[in-house]
Amino acid sequence: MTTEDYYFLLEDFPKIMDTTLRGDTLKAYERVEIIFSGKKSTPDCSCRYRSYKENVLRIYNKWREKQNT
């Protein structure tokens, strides 16, 4: 993880993680996924965005918990 990625996760992502998953917000979720898993698996249908968002947030929140310990 680069320093830029680290600060993105701590400062930028929390500001947008509760907004609607489209446009720049979707790109931010893709970036988080790439940072942690090295790949992007954006759903091909917006009907799957909710589960995609939940999965990315679960990974992100686990990372945050580790940062706080």
Secondary structure, 3 states (H helix, E strand, C coil): CCHHHHHHHHHHHHHHCCCCCCCHHHHHHHHHHHHHHCCCCCCCCHHHHHHHHHHHHHHHHHHHHHHCC
